[in-house]
């Protein structure tokens, strides 16, 4: 069976390459025939083998006009034909306002165009996924075309990469990565009366996933007359059958797991723990797919602690999911106690559901996802089975054993394992798990490396769960891979941020792994990052999250467009932004294909790589630490790039907290999270909250609030572009934000500047009164003696007095002055309002 699933999966991935040929003007005949001719050359000697001929026949006969000529009722082409129909039914949606026809130069429409209500149509540039190194921001429809010349270049790239593959022995995942690299920005359909927001890659991988699941379902049912069920009179009945499973996996305990670390070597521990969770999720999904004999085409999406799989609805698959759920739960209890938990649920579904129509002609996809979410919510309330609960409550079980009655792990506080000295703090002892996570984070950033999973666990890496026992995750140099292959223990390889191919390659992992380094190549520590700040040496922690994403996945698309392919594409695009493009943004590169999008600088310096390090970047959120002024500028950069990338359809909210570098890491994350929550409670969200929480004497029910919380547009235009820019241009300041003694600037001491800040930051009394007389006195003392500075002073005093009288402007001035003071302060100065409560 594995042989046939492999061939049918490859056929599903490659069935539409003829569309690229057709649009490039290459070859003759229909796109099916052009695809067969093109692939016959790419497959080399494999094309003449039995399996090669079968593969090419599936490609050539995936449309009704072709497949009806087949006489063999058990030919795999029937399955590819029906899978293509189902996938097309999932993808394609008519636009009743458009004129029927085809436009071969139509570019791929952004998936965000129809999210959260129809908007102006935006389209992507035709190119490979990572071809230019620039962000493929969507542009206004009608401003770009997908030319035949560009299609020809992509076709040449596809051919060159397919020719490198040994199709007689390759894994489907290797071909999947090539198709992703080349076809992610090629539209699956160029019909003028259809929504063309699904890429050829997403259509092809869904076709492959459906075809493989159909084969397994039919095999389990003992069905061999595929013509009857895929083309003949039984087709309507098949589409109503629950032939498929949507399976979901969710990890709980992520935040506590990541931030339960010591201050010593904090960045290494944070990095190791966050990436370990990502690998944990990836490998569990791969364990399921491998045991089921399926490829990663059946992995709809993964990231942010979740995965979703499209599987065949067979007793064997249900047993597999039940077993791996229990096995992983047991393993996580043994390794981490109750700190981490993985829940797996599944929901039966039919082709009609996947295509977006139930028996009554209504959208079924949304209902399936809602049922899946409801199962997940219920299952998380009943985490463990009776056997696991018995172990948890048995004081003599291995879960409660005490290996050292005198000491606990200095990180996770466990006492059921022998402790070892912590590398960065030898007087502290930790359990082997925490030691391995730290070492893993240390090795993650070594150049020219890949991630290898080997069978069994005997140290030398970090343990991962397997269907039986444990596997081991290693960070290895690429030139070490041949040695691992010779041992016979290598199971999977994962590349990082590059579209690599290889026989054992499971996937390319997009990973937000940007870190700042010294000239020597050493990674900057928290202390180094704080010291790189302008003015006061402070570390800033940025936590941000996409607003209302759960609602977008449940009801973001209109019922007509709420299809599994769009949800998968939406998730993939978000992961691409937060796990891949975020690295370029940290490097100061926000550019798109046709313009220069410059990074923000608080101090008008030339663009440079940010002095920051990414701690975690998931499918919809991120945590970044760094020099305080670079973090603020980077937060704006990410927001502006994300807004453009999503065609103004999604927003994000962020919290930015400031700390001395030795502040407890867990508390840093907690305070930044509290600020993020404050930003999300701002009306309409799309906000940023800075500094910390302060007592609010005007509110009885909410004693703590953030006085520096803004909508992003207000923060950018009101605080940074207006107030901060005015002060820097008008006042003769010191340090990096200064023009000391510059002609036409108003001299002011830092003491006077701080008094001005305290006035603007003060909360009005219970009657809402403010102290205008005190402000007038303070401004009067700033009046210069020189006549040439009188106009400058009058402009300054007039604006400050006007801003003080406006509540919204008063807050903005307080924030701008606080940023200015941070930039002027001596490195070891203390701030009254950074991180936490004041």
C-alpha positions, 0 to 999 in steps of 0.5 A: 500500500505504501508504494501506491500512496507514494505514487498517488501523492507524487501525482497529486503534487505534480498534476498541474505543473502543465499550467506553468508550461501553458502560461509560459508558452511551453509545449503543445496541447492541453495543460495535462499533456504539456505537464506529462511531456515536461515531467517525462524529461524531469523524471529521467530513467524513472519515467520508463519504469512501471511506477514512472509510467503510472505517475505520468498517466495520472498527470495526463488523465486528471481531467474528465475529457482525458480520464473517461478514456481509461478502461482500467477501473482500478487505475490510480488516475481515477483517484487523482481526478476526483481529488483534483475535483474536490480540491478545486471545489475547495478552492474555486468560488465564483465571482458573480460580478466578473465576466467569464474567461481566462487571463493567463497574466492574472497574478495570485490574489492575496488571501487577506483580500476576502478576510473580515469582509471584502476589500480592495483586491490586492495581488502578489508579484509572481516569483518563487517563495524566497527568490528575491529575499524581499517581502512579497507585499500584495499590491493593488490589482491592475498594477502588476501582471504575471508575464509569460517570461516570468513563468518561463523562469519559474519553469526553468527553476522547477525543472532544474530542481526536479532533475536533482531528485531520484524519483525511484527512491525519494520521499514525497516530502522532497518533491513537496518542498520543491513545489512550495519553493516554486509555486507558492505565488502562482495562482491555481486558477486564472479564470476571470470569474473565480476568486484566484486567492489559492496558490498552485502550491496549496491546490496541489498539496491539497490534491495530494493529501485528498488522493492519499486519504481516499486511497487509504479509505477505499483500501480499508473498505475493500473498494477497488472499483475506483471509477464507480466511486470517483467518476460513475454513479457512486460519486455523489454517494462517496462525497457524502461519506465521512471518508476523512478525518480532520485531526488537531493537536494543541500544546498547553503550558507553553508560556510557563515552560518557556519562561521558567528559567534562571537569569544566568544564560537566559537567552540560551535557555529561552531560545532552547525552550521555545524552539524545542516546543516547535520541534516537539509539535513538528515531530509529533505530527511527523510521527503520526504521518509516518505511521500512517504512511502519509506525507507532509502534504497531509499536514494542513498547518503547524505553528503557535502550539497547534497542528491540523492534519487531513487523514483518512477515516479508517479504524487503523488511523483512529487507533493510531491517533488514540495510541499516540495521544496516550503515548505522548501524554505518558511521555510528557508526564515522565519528562516534564510532569504536568508542565506540558500537555498535548491534546489530540482530537479528531472530527469526521468529515466528508468531501462535501464538507471540505468543498464547503457545502453540506447536504443542504447546500450550506457551508460545511467547513466552518461547522467542521472546524467549530466541532473540532474546536468544541471537542478540543475545549472539552478534551482539555478539561479532562486531560488525563485518563484513569491510569495516568491519574492513578500514577499522578496521585500515587506517592510511590509511582515513578512520577513522584519518585524523589532522587535527591531528598535534599535538593530540587532542580534550580530551574523547574524545582523537580526532585525526581532526577539526579541533578547536575551543575548548571553550565553558566552557574556551577553553584546551581544544580539542575535536572538533566532536562533543563540542562539539555534545553539550555545546551540545545539553545546554545547549539541552535545558532551554530552556522550551516546546521540542520536538525536531525532526529535519530531513533532511540535516546542515549544522550548527546541531544535532547529527547523527543517522544516516539510511538515507542520509547524516545527519539533524539533531536540533534543540532548537527553540521551539514557535513555530519549528516552522512555519518548519521546516515551510515549509522542507520539511526537517522529518521528525519532531517529539518532544514532551517530557513532555506528551501533545501531538498534531500532524501530524509528531509522532512521539511524546511522550518521557518524559524524566527532566529535572529540574534544580535552578535558582536564583531567576533560572532558571539551572541550578545547577552542581556547585558550586552543588549542593554549596554547597546541602548542609547542613553540609559542601559535598559533591556526592553521586552516586546510581546505582541499577538494578532488581534481577534485571530480566533474569530478570523479562523471561525468567521473571518471568511464569508460562508461562501469562501470559508474553505479548508484551503483558505484556512490553511493558506491563511495560517501558512501566510501568517507563519511565513511572516512571523517565522521568516520575514520577521528575521529580515525586519530585525535586520532592517530590511522591510523592502518589498518588490517595488519600493523602499520601506525604510525602518524607523529610527528614533534618532535619525541614524542610518538604517542598521540591524537591530540590537535585539534577539528573538525569543519566540516567534510563532504562527501569530505572536512573538517575543523579542528582547533588546536595546530599548530604543531598537525594540520600540523602533522594531515594534513599529516596523513589524506593525507597519510591515504586518499591516501592509502584508495583510492588506490592512485586514488584521491588526496586532497589539503589543506590550513593551516593558523596560528592565535592568538586564538582571531583572528576573526573566519570568517577571519580565515576560509577565509584565510585558504580557500584562502590558500586551493585555492592556493594549488588547483592552484598548477600544478596537485593539490595534494598540501598543502599551509601554513602560509599566502599570501604574495606580489609577486613583480614579478607578475603584475596580481597576486600580492599575492601568497603563497611562502610555497605551495608544492605538498604533497610528496615534503612537506613530503619528502623535508621539513619535512623528509629532511630539518627539520629533518636535522636541528633538528639533527644537531643544538643545539636548545632550547625548545621542538625541541631541544637537548641543548648542545647534543654531536655533535650538532652545537650551534646556536642562535635563532637570527642567525636562524632567519637571516638564515630564512630571507635569504632563504625566500627572493624573488630573485631580478628581475634578479633572483639573490641571495646574496651568499656573505651574506650567506657565511658571515653568515655561517662563523660566525657560525663556531665553535672553537671546533675541534670536531664540525668542521665536523658537521659544514662543513656538515651543511654549505655545505648543506645550501650553496647547498640548497640556490643555488637551488630554490626548496630547498631554499623554502623548507629550508625557510618553515622548518626553519619557523616551527623550529622557531615556535617550539622555540619561546616564547608563546607570540612571534609574527610571521611576516608571520602567517595568512593573508598577509605580 
